[in-house]
């Protein structure tokens, strides 16, 4: 289908010359939408659901029907990679992702690179199907090797970082071996998403904030390798949760950043990079008048910035009222010239 606008991609290239603020939202499809929950209730296992390309298309398009958004993001999950590499994962209500095995339990945990692209074919099929049915750019994505390693290490969402930090010191070579194996798979994963229609790629380094002085060694170096192997005409967005981008910008060729809620857009907006994020989704709990006023203030502040995309600093959560999101986005959209 024909794109109705390019302002999202233009902003990523620092070339949005329209008096309009591009918009998309982290987790814009998902648990806060009743139409999502209706479909989710039909599947006992999350991965059974996302392995259905037609379902992923529908879930991707649900927020596009509700809100004036300038980009779609393929509905899938960052944990498709370890699952495809032979470590199955299930999503357990109240616990999140639970892996069939983990490094902390099994020091010889093996990853396989055999048939990985075939195992991930449902993502590429969904990407193609979504692309055929939308009129805005499509974002593909992947988890960073470090973030995927954290999940593999604990076999679930981490509760702390003492154990993994001890492992890094005592098993540095083994850690890099895991990171390299996932990096190699991610190269092909991104290539296939782009070949299937993704217009840009976001890398989610969701557990990057667990690393301090070792961030570049164990995370950013692998992210850089991934980004450097993507075609130059495909923008790469990096989202590192739990860190400000001060220590990252000078150590990467990536030029688009999704800011964490702890970071400050105004400290970075005039740098030669593209900026999105930072907005705390808890603000969607404001009343209607406050939301509309907030939308006006954001528009007035950033409407002349060629490198800005409105987005969140963390994903939408089930407690958010989609009607409040609609109030805010409709107001922001109405200010376009």
SELUMZA-37128 format. One record per residue (C-alpha): x, y, z; residue number from 0. Coordinates in Angstrom, 1 decimal. Layout:
+--------+--------+--------+------+
|   east |  north |     up | resi |
+--------+--------+--------+------+
|      X |      Y |      Z |  NUM |
...
+--------+--------+--------+------+
This chain:
+--------+--------+--------+------+
|   east |  north |     up | resi |
+--------+--------+--------+------+
|    0.0 |    0.0 |    0.0 |    0 |
|    1.1 |    3.6 |   -0.5 |    1 |
|    2.5 |    5.4 |    2.5 |    2 |
|    0.3 |    8.3 |    3.6 |    3 |
|    3.3 |   10.1 |    5.0 |    4 |
|    7.1 |    9.8 |    5.5 |    5 |
|    7.6 |   12.1 |    8.5 |    6 |
|    8.6 |    9.3 |   10.9 |    7 |
|   11.4 |    8.1 |    8.5 |    8 |
|   12.3 |   11.7 |    7.7 |    9 |
|   12.8 |   12.5 |   11.4 |   10 |
|   15.0 |    9.5 |   11.8 |   11 |
|   17.1 |   10.9 |    9.0 |   12 |
|   17.0 |   14.3 |   10.7 |   13 |
|   15.0 |   15.7 |    7.7 |   14 |
|   11.5 |   16.3 |    8.9 |   15 |
|   10.7 |   19.7 |    7.5 |   16 |
|    7.0 |   19.6 |    8.1 |   17 |
|    5.2 |   21.4 |   11.0 |   18 |
|    4.2 |   18.1 |   12.5 |   19 |
|    5.5 |   15.9 |   15.3 |   20 |
|    5.8 |   12.2 |   14.2 |   21 |
|    4.3 |    9.7 |   16.7 |   22 |
|    4.5 |    6.0 |   17.6 |   23 |
|    4.5 |    4.3 |   21.0 |   24 |
|    6.4 |    1.6 |   22.7 |   25 |
|    4.1 |   -1.4 |   23.1 |   26 |
|    1.4 |    0.5 |   21.2 |   27 |
|   -0.2 |   -2.9 |   20.6 |   28 |
|   -0.9 |   -5.1 |   23.5 |   29 |
|   -2.3 |   -5.6 |   26.9 |   30 |
|   -3.9 |   -2.2 |   27.5 |   31 |
|   -6.2 |   -2.7 |   24.5 |   32 |
|   -9.4 |   -4.7 |   25.1 |   33 |
|   -9.4 |   -5.9 |   21.5 |   34 |
|   -5.9 |   -7.3 |   22.1 |   35 |
|   -7.0 |   -9.1 |   25.3 |   36 |
|  -10.0 |  -10.6 |   23.4 |   37 |
|   -7.6 |  -12.3 |   21.0 |   38 |
|   -5.0 |  -13.2 |   23.7 |   39 |
|   -7.7 |  -15.0 |   25.6 |   40 |
|   -8.0 |  -17.5 |   22.8 |   41 |
|   -4.4 |  -18.7 |   23.3 |   42 |
|   -3.0 |  -20.4 |   26.4 |   43 |
|    0.6 |  -19.8 |   25.2 |   44 |
|    1.8 |  -16.4 |   23.9 |   45 |
|    4.2 |  -18.0 |   21.4 |   46 |
|    1.4 |  -20.1 |   19.9 |   47 |
|   -0.3 |  -16.7 |   19.2 |   48 |
|    2.6 |  -14.9 |   17.7 |   49 |
|    3.4 |  -17.8 |   15.4 |   50 |
|    0.3 |  -17.0 |   13.5 |   51 |
|    1.1 |  -14.3 |   10.9 |   52 |
|   -2.5 |  -13.3 |   10.4 |   53 |
|   -2.9 |  -12.8 |   14.1 |   54 |
|    0.3 |  -10.7 |   14.3 |   55 |
|   -1.0 |   -8.6 |   11.4 |   56 |
|   -4.3 |   -8.0 |   13.3 |   57 |
|   -2.5 |   -7.1 |   16.5 |   58 |
|   -0.2 |   -4.8 |   14.7 |   59 |
|   -3.0 |   -2.9 |   13.1 |   60 |
|   -5.3 |   -2.6 |   16.1 |   61 |
|   -3.6 |    0.6 |   17.5 |   62 |
|   -3.5 |    2.0 |   13.9 |   63 |
|   -7.2 |    1.9 |   13.8 |   64 |
|   -7.6 |    3.6 |   17.1 |   65 |
|   -4.9 |    6.3 |   17.0 |   66 |
|   -3.3 |    8.7 |   14.5 |   67 |
|    0.1 |    7.0 |   14.4 |   68 |
|    3.0 |    7.5 |   12.0 |   69 |
|    4.6 |    4.1 |   12.2 |   70 |
|    3.6 |    0.5 |   12.9 |   71 |
|    5.8 |   -2.1 |   14.7 |   72 |
|    5.6 |   -5.8 |   13.9 |   73 |
|    3.8 |   -7.6 |   16.7 |   74 |
|    6.3 |  -10.2 |   17.9 |   75 |
|    8.7 |  -10.6 |   20.8 |   76 |
|   12.5 |  -10.2 |   21.4 |   77 |
|   12.6 |  -13.7 |   22.8 |   78 |
|   12.0 |  -15.3 |   19.4 |   79 |
|   15.8 |  -15.6 |   19.0 |   80 |
|   16.6 |  -17.9 |   22.0 |   81 |
|   13.4 |  -19.8 |   21.3 |   82 |
|   14.5 |  -20.4 |   17.7 |   83 |
|   18.0 |  -21.4 |   18.9 |   84 |
|   16.7 |  -24.3 |   20.9 |   85 |
|   15.8 |  -22.9 |   24.3 |   86 |
|   12.0 |  -22.9 |   24.4 |   87 |
|   10.2 |  -20.1 |   26.4 |   88 |
|    6.7 |  -19.8 |   27.7 |   89 |
|    5.0 |  -16.8 |   29.2 |   90 |
|    3.5 |  -17.6 |   32.5 |   91 |
|    0.8 |  -15.4 |   34.0 |   92 |
|    2.2 |  -13.4 |   36.9 |   93 |
|    5.8 |  -14.5 |   36.2 |   94 |
|    6.6 |  -13.4 |   32.6 |   95 |
|    8.9 |  -15.4 |   30.3 |   96 |
|   10.1 |  -18.8 |   31.7 |   97 |
|   12.8 |  -20.7 |   29.8 |   98 |
|   13.0 |  -24.5 |   29.6 |   99 |
|   16.6 |  -24.2 |   30.7 |  100 |
|   19.1 |  -21.6 |   31.8 |  101 |
|   22.8 |  -21.0 |   32.1 |  102 |
|   22.5 |  -20.5 |   35.9 |  103 |
|   21.1 |  -24.0 |   36.1 |  104 |
|   23.1 |  -25.6 |   33.3 |  105 |
|   26.6 |  -24.3 |   32.7 |  106 |
|   26.7 |  -26.3 |   29.4 |  107 |
|   23.5 |  -24.8 |   28.0 |  108 |
|   23.9 |  -25.0 |   24.2 |  109 |
|   22.5 |  -22.8 |   21.5 |  110 |
|   22.0 |  -24.1 |   18.0 |  111 |
|   22.2 |  -22.1 |   14.7 |  112 |
|   20.7 |  -24.9 |   12.7 |  113 |
|   17.4 |  -24.0 |   10.9 |  114 |
|   17.1 |  -20.7 |   12.8 |  115 |
|   15.8 |  -18.8 |    9.8 |  116 |
|   13.2 |  -21.5 |    9.2 |  117 |
|   12.3 |  -21.4 |   12.9 |  118 |
|   11.7 |  -17.7 |   12.6 |  119 |
|    9.9 |  -17.7 |    9.3 |  120 |
|    6.6 |  -16.8 |   11.0 |  121 |
|    8.1 |  -13.4 |   11.9 |  122 |
|    9.1 |  -12.7 |    8.3 |  123 |
|    5.7 |  -13.9 |    7.0 |  124 |
|    3.9 |  -11.6 |    9.5 |  125 |
|    6.2 |   -8.7 |    8.4 |  126 |
|    5.3 |   -9.2 |    4.7 |  127 |
|    1.6 |   -9.4 |    5.5 |  128 |
|    1.6 |   -6.3 |    7.7 |  129 |
|    3.5 |   -4.3 |    5.1 |  130 |
|    0.9 |   -5.1 |    2.5 |  131 |
|   -1.9 |   -3.8 |    4.7 |  132 |
|   -0.6 |   -0.5 |    6.3 |  133 |
|    0.0 |    3.0 |    5.0 |  134 |
|    2.7 |    4.0 |    7.5 |  135 |
|    6.3 |    2.8 |    7.8 |  136 |
|    6.9 |   -0.5 |    9.4 |  137 |
|    9.4 |   -1.0 |   12.3 |  138 |
|   11.1 |   -4.3 |   12.7 |  139 |
|   13.0 |   -5.1 |   15.8 |  140 |
|   15.3 |   -7.4 |   17.8 |  141 |
|   16.6 |   -7.8 |   21.3 |  142 |
|   20.2 |   -7.0 |   21.8 |  143 |
|   22.6 |   -9.9 |   22.3 |  144 |
|   23.2 |   -8.8 |   25.9 |  145 |
|   19.6 |   -8.6 |   26.8 |  146 |
|   18.9 |  -12.0 |   25.3 |  147 |
|   21.9 |  -13.4 |   27.2 |  148 |
|   20.4 |  -12.0 |   30.5 |  149 |
|   17.2 |  -13.9 |   29.9 |  150 |
|   19.2 |  -17.1 |   29.0 |  151 |
|   21.3 |  -16.7 |   32.1 |  152 |
|   18.5 |  -16.5 |   34.6 |  153 |
|   15.9 |  -18.4 |   32.6 |  154 |
|   13.4 |  -15.6 |   33.4 |  155 |
|   13.4 |  -11.9 |   34.0 |  156 |
|   16.3 |  -11.0 |   36.4 |  157 |
|   15.6 |  -10.1 |   40.0 |  158 |
|   19.1 |   -8.7 |   40.6 |  159 |
|   22.5 |   -8.6 |   39.0 |  160 |
|   24.9 |  -10.1 |   41.5 |  161 |
|   24.9 |  -13.6 |   40.1 |  162 |
|   25.3 |  -12.5 |   36.5 |  163 |
|   28.1 |  -10.0 |   37.4 |  164 |
|   30.0 |  -12.8 |   39.1 |  165 |
|   29.5 |  -15.0 |   36.1 |  166 |
|   30.9 |  -12.4 |   33.8 |  167 |
|   34.1 |  -12.1 |   35.8 |  168 |
|   34.6 |  -15.9 |   36.0 |  169 |
|   33.3 |  -16.9 |   32.6 |  170 |
|   34.2 |  -14.0 |   30.3 |  171 |
|   35.1 |  -16.2 |   27.3 |  172 |
|   31.9 |  -18.2 |   27.6 |  173 |
|   29.8 |  -15.1 |   27.8 |  174 |
|   31.4 |  -13.7 |   24.6 |  175 |
|   30.7 |  -17.0 |   22.9 |  176 |
|   27.0 |  -16.8 |   23.7 |  177 |
|   26.9 |  -13.2 |   22.7 |  178 |
|   28.7 |  -13.9 |   19.4 |  179 |
|   26.4 |  -16.8 |   18.6 |  180 |
|   23.3 |  -14.6 |   19.0 |  181 |
|   24.8 |  -11.7 |   17.1 |  182 |
|   25.4 |  -14.0 |   14.1 |  183 |
|   21.8 |  -15.1 |   14.2 |  184 |
|   20.5 |  -11.5 |   14.6 |  185 |
|   22.3 |  -10.4 |   11.4 |  186 |
|   20.2 |  -12.8 |    9.4 |  187 |
|   17.1 |  -12.0 |   11.5 |  188 |
|   17.3 |   -8.3 |   10.6 |  189 |
|   18.1 |   -9.0 |    7.0 |  190 |
|   15.0 |  -11.1 |    6.6 |  191 |
|   12.8 |   -8.5 |    8.3 |  192 |
|   14.1 |   -5.8 |    6.0 |  193 |
|   13.7 |   -8.1 |    2.9 |  194 |
|   10.1 |   -8.7 |    4.1 |  195 |
|    9.2 |   -5.0 |    4.3 |  196 |
|   10.6 |   -3.5 |    7.5 |  197 |
|   11.6 |    0.2 |    6.9 |  198 |
|   13.7 |    0.5 |   10.0 |  199 |
|   14.9 |   -1.6 |   12.9 |  200 |
|   14.8 |   -0.9 |   16.6 |  201 |
|   17.3 |   -2.7 |   18.9 |  202 |
|   15.9 |   -3.2 |   22.4 |  203 |
|   18.7 |   -3.4 |   24.9 |  204 |
|   16.2 |   -3.8 |   27.7 |  205 |
|   18.7 |   -5.0 |   30.3 |  206 |
|   21.6 |   -2.7 |   29.2 |  207 |
|   21.1 |   -0.8 |   32.5 |  208 |
|   22.5 |   -3.8 |   34.4 |  209 |
|   25.9 |   -3.0 |   33.0 |  210 |
|   28.1 |   -0.2 |   34.2 |  211 |
|   31.7 |    0.2 |   33.0 |  212 |
|   31.4 |   -3.1 |   31.1 |  213 |
|   28.5 |   -1.9 |   28.9 |  214 |
|   30.6 |   -1.3 |   25.8 |  215 |
|   32.4 |   -4.7 |   26.1 |  216 |
|   29.4 |   -6.9 |   26.7 |  217 |
|   26.6 |   -5.0 |   25.0 |  218 |
|   27.4 |   -2.0 |   22.8 |  219 |
|   30.2 |   -3.7 |   20.9 |  220 |
|   27.8 |   -6.4 |   19.7 |  221 |
|   25.1 |   -3.8 |   18.9 |  222 |
|   27.6 |   -1.9 |   16.9 |  223 |
|   28.5 |   -5.0 |   14.9 |  224 |
|   24.9 |   -5.6 |   14.2 |  225 |
|   24.2 |   -2.0 |   13.1 |  226 |
|   27.3 |   -1.8 |   10.9 |  227 |
|   26.0 |   -4.8 |    8.9 |  228 |
|   22.6 |   -3.3 |    8.1 |  229 |
|   22.2 |   -1.4 |    4.8 |  230 |
|   22.9 |    2.3 |    5.3 |  231 |
|   19.4 |    3.3 |    4.0 |  232 |
|   17.7 |    1.4 |    6.9 |  233 |
|   17.7 |    3.5 |   10.1 |  234 |
|   18.7 |    1.7 |   13.3 |  235 |
|   17.1 |    3.0 |   16.6 |  236 |
|   18.8 |    2.0 |   19.8 |  237 |
|   16.8 |    1.8 |   23.1 |  238 |
|   18.9 |    1.0 |   26.1 |  239 |
|   16.6 |    0.9 |   29.2 |  240 |
|   18.1 |    2.1 |   32.4 |  241 |
|   20.8 |    4.2 |   30.9 |  242 |
|   21.1 |    7.7 |   29.6 |  243 |
|   22.7 |    8.0 |   26.2 |  244 |
|   25.6 |   10.2 |   27.2 |  245 |
|   28.1 |    7.3 |   27.4 |  246 |
|   26.7 |    5.7 |   24.3 |  247 |
|   26.5 |    8.4 |   21.6 |  248 |
|   30.3 |    8.8 |   21.2 |  249 |
|   30.9 |    5.0 |   21.0 |  250 |
|   28.6 |    4.0 |   18.2 |  251 |
|   27.7 |    4.8 |   14.6 |  252 |
|   24.0 |    4.5 |   15.4 |  253 |
|   22.3 |    7.9 |   14.9 |  254 |
|   18.8 |    7.3 |   16.3 |  255 |
|   18.0 |    6.8 |   20.0 |  256 |
|   14.9 |    6.0 |   22.0 |  257 |
|   15.5 |    7.7 |   25.4 |  258 |
|   14.7 |    6.0 |   28.7 |  259 |
|   12.3 |    7.9 |   31.0 |  260 |
|   15.4 |    8.9 |   33.1 |  261 |
|   17.0 |   10.8 |   30.2 |  262 |
|   16.3 |   14.3 |   29.1 |  263 |
|   15.4 |   15.1 |   25.4 |  264 |
|   16.5 |   18.7 |   25.7 |  265 |
|   20.1 |   17.7 |   26.6 |  266 |
|   20.3 |   15.8 |   23.2 |  267 |
|   17.9 |   17.3 |   20.8 |  268 |
|   20.4 |   19.7 |   19.2 |  269 |
|   23.0 |   17.0 |   18.7 |  270 |
|   23.4 |   15.4 |   15.2 |  271 |
|   21.3 |   12.5 |   16.1 |  272 |
|   17.6 |   11.6 |   15.9 |  273 |
|   15.7 |   11.5 |   19.2 |  274 |
|   12.5 |    9.7 |   20.3 |  275 |
|   11.1 |    8.6 |   23.7 |  276 |
|   11.5 |    9.8 |   27.2 |  277 |
|    7.8 |   10.4 |   27.8 |  278 |
|    6.6 |    8.6 |   31.0 |  279 |
|    3.4 |    6.7 |   30.1 |  280 |
|    2.2 |    7.3 |   33.7 |  281 |
|    1.3 |   10.8 |   32.4 |  282 |
|   -1.6 |    9.3 |   30.4 |  283 |
|   -3.4 |    9.1 |   33.8 |  284 |
|   -3.8 |   12.9 |   33.8 |  285 |
|   -7.3 |   14.3 |   33.2 |  286 |
|   -8.4 |   15.3 |   29.7 |  287 |
|   -7.6 |   19.0 |   30.0 |  288 |
|   -4.2 |   18.3 |   31.3 |  289 |
|   -3.5 |   15.8 |   28.6 |  290 |
|   -4.5 |   18.3 |   25.9 |  291 |
|   -2.4 |   21.0 |   27.4 |  292 |
|    0.6 |   18.7 |   27.6 |  293 |
|    0.1 |   17.7 |   23.9 |  294 |
|    0.1 |   21.4 |   23.0 |  295 |
|    3.2 |   22.2 |   24.9 |  296 |
|    5.1 |   19.2 |   23.3 |  297 |
|    4.0 |   20.3 |   19.9 |  298 |
|    5.0 |   23.9 |   20.3 |  299 |
|    8.4 |   22.8 |   21.7 |  300 |
|    9.3 |   20.3 |   19.1 |  301 |
|    7.4 |   21.2 |   15.9 |  302 |
|   10.4 |   22.9 |   14.4 |  303 |
|   12.8 |   20.1 |   15.2 |  304 |
|   13.8 |   18.0 |   12.2 |  305 |
|   15.1 |   15.1 |   14.3 |  306 |
|   12.3 |   14.4 |   16.9 |  307 |
|    9.7 |   11.7 |   17.2 |  308 |
|    7.2 |   11.6 |   20.0 |  309 |
|    7.5 |    8.3 |   21.9 |  310 |
|    7.6 |    6.8 |   25.3 |  311 |
|   10.5 |    6.1 |   27.7 |  312 |
|    9.0 |    2.7 |   28.6 |  313 |
|    6.2 |    0.6 |   27.2 |  314 |
|    2.5 |    1.0 |   27.7 |  315 |
|    1.2 |   -1.1 |   30.6 |  316 |
|   -2.2 |   -2.8 |   31.2 |  317 |
|   -3.3 |   -0.1 |   33.6 |  318 |
|   -3.3 |    2.6 |   31.0 |  319 |
|   -6.7 |    3.7 |   29.7 |  320 |
|   -6.6 |    3.7 |   25.8 |  321 |
|   -9.2 |    6.5 |   25.8 |  322 |
|   -6.7 |    8.7 |   27.6 |  323 |
|   -4.0 |    7.8 |   25.0 |  324 |
|   -6.5 |    8.7 |   22.3 |  325 |
|   -7.2 |   12.1 |   23.9 |  326 |
|   -3.5 |   13.0 |   23.9 |  327 |
|   -2.7 |   11.7 |   20.4 |  328 |
|   -5.8 |   13.3 |   18.8 |  329 |
|   -4.8 |   16.6 |   20.2 |  330 |
|   -1.2 |   16.3 |   19.1 |  331 |
|   -2.4 |   15.3 |   15.6 |  332 |
|   -4.9 |   18.1 |   15.4 |  333 |
|   -2.1 |   20.7 |   15.7 |  334 |
|   -0.4 |   19.7 |   12.4 |  335 |
|   -0.5 |   22.3 |    9.7 |  336 |
+--------+--------+--------+------+
